[in-house]
Amino acid sequence: MQYAYDGHRLAAIEHLRAPGTGERLLRLDYEYDARDLPWRITEYGAGPVSTPTVQAVSTFTHDRRGRLTGEARRYFPNPGDATQNYDLEYGYDAGGNRTVKVDGFNDRRVEYHYDLENPSLYGSNNNRLMWYETINTAPNPEVTLSEDVLRVHLRFDGSAERQDRRQRDADHHGASGGERCVGRGGRAARVAWWGLP
């Protein structure tokens, strides 16, 4: 494994098959913006070092505070033939907490909620993640055991961690569920997640 640097920044990682063979297993080239934030990673697949072939390209965007706002990866199974692997966007509140993740490739949206939203309800005001929700954003989602809405609640009560799961089946006939309690080192959380009916 070989590493190359551009000043203090990592510029490339190259994994060679064996010294002196001239054969590469993988190479990653890193590019940065004016703020030294990575904005593109180019992947080169296996082959001769002298003739690199682009295997995939990942791109990243950031806001003015340097927070990641988007990332996407395109894979090239054949030269000039690109396939999208993922396309993600992120949103944040004024305190820097991630509030949303949008997965445009898989039609999923995750929303995050913190105790700052309602301290009287949660009994705390510590900028702590309390629950998040995953929503299927496809126009006509097929409802299966992979629920179209998945909600996870985190509650801190000082006793035990309790997890409850309910999941709608393919025919909308109810929910399956389970429960387990695990102590968490003197401070515990109650965790519940379910698919909405």
Secondary structure, 3 states (H helix, E strand, C coil): CEEEEECCEEEEEEEECCCCCCEEEEEEEEEECCCCCEEEEEEECCEECCCCCEEEEEEEEECCCCCEEEEEEEEEEECCEEEEEEEEEEEECCCCCEEEEEECCCCEEEEEEEHHHCHHHHCCCCCCEEEEEEEECCCCCCCCCCCCEEEEEEEECCCCEEEEEEEECCCCCCEEEEEEEECCCCCCEEEEEEECC
